[in-house]
Amino acid sequence: MFNTKDFVVLLLLVGLFLPFILIPSWYHFFESFTFHYPLLASFIKFAVLATWGESIGLRIRTGQYNYKGFGLLPRAVVWGFLGMGIYMAFVIFSQGTPAFLNAVVPGLGNYHIVLTAFAISTAMNLIFAPVMMTLHKITDTHIINNGGRLAGLLKPIPFVHILKTMDWQTHWNFVLKKTIPLFWIPAHTITFLLPEQFRVLFAAILGIVLGVILAFANKK
């Protein structure tokens, strides 16, 4: 049920974006910062927006945005580094996929902007996304196992143990097998149709959607 706390969160979300839309100097700062410091900008966008998505997902599952041991701060740090990796993937696949298409059929990579964006999204989501999503699940589990403390990120991650105890039924049958072809490939096709300076921001906004998707996955 929508309550006062939800209204405050909605106002904060609107307040975060509105100045960059209404105030030209803020928008120009956003463009300049994104251009000159792409990795740092990616870190900040994902640390804020994707973590926000996880908090919204928690609200859907439990009725609260945070609880002791959930670890919003370490999740934000992890999302920041994942955001840097996602930016790297954007650069690699947005340049490498058209080059591959042109190598297969000369001119194919420049044939149609929508088809090219779809090819980039498909390649990235089939090659990079499963690894990133699995790593994200591992880090989430590590954070929970360490009581949501920021210091837990300094401890070695027991990859083998977490991989053995993961809910692979949900991870494969829902997160990978359903969300990648049905949501992420179409969504990132739109991403690669956008101007370059907006791609990572749009992907970070999709992180909010990811939080909702994972919330329903964990309800299953």
C-alpha positions, 0 to 999 in steps of 0.5 A, a space after each residue: 500500500 502506498 504510504 507517506 514514506 513512499 511519497 517521500 521516496 518518489 519526491 526524492 527521485 523526482 527531485 534528483 532528476 528534475 534540476 538536470 531537466 529544468 536548469 541548463 547549467 546543471 544539464 551542461 555540467 552533467 554532459 561535461 562530467 560524463 564526457 571527461 570522467 566517464 568511469 567516475 560518472 558511471 560509478 556514481 550513476 549506478 551506485 545511486 540508481 541501481 541501489 535505489 532499485 534494490 531498495 525499491 525491490 526490498 520494499 515490494 518484498 518486505 514492505 520496507 526500504 532497508 533493514 539492519 543487515 541488508 547493506 545499502 552502503 556496500 551494495 552501492 559500492 558494488 553497484 558503482 564498480 559494476 557500473 564501471 564494468 558496464 560502461 566498459 562493456 558498452 564501449 567494447 560492444 558498441 564498437 566491436 559488434 558493428 566491426 564484427 558485422 562489417 567483417 562478416 558482410 561489408 557494410 552490414 554494421 552500418 546498414 540500419 541503426 535499429 538492427 545495429 542497436 539490436 545486434 549490439 544489445 544481443 551480443 552484450 546481453 548474451 556474452 557479458 550480462 550472464 557473468 555480470 548478473 551472476 557476479 552481482 548475485 555472489 556479491 549480494 550473498 557475500 554482503 548478507 552473509 557479513 551482516 550488511 557491513 561495509 567492512 565485509 567487502 574487505 573480506 575474501 569472497 568464498 566464490 566456490 561456497 556461494 556458487 554451490 549454494 546459489 538458487 540456480 533454479 531461479 537464477 537460470 530459469 528466471 533471471 537469465 532465461 527470461 529477463 535477458 531475452 524478454 527485457 534486457 535485449 529490447 531495453 538495451 536496444 533502446 539504450 544503444 539508440 540513444 546519444 552516447 552521453 545518455 546510455 549509461 544513465 539510461 542503463 542505471 535507470 534500468 537498474 531500478 527496474 532490475 530491483 523490481 524484477 529481482 523482487 518478484 524473482 525472490 517472491 517466486 
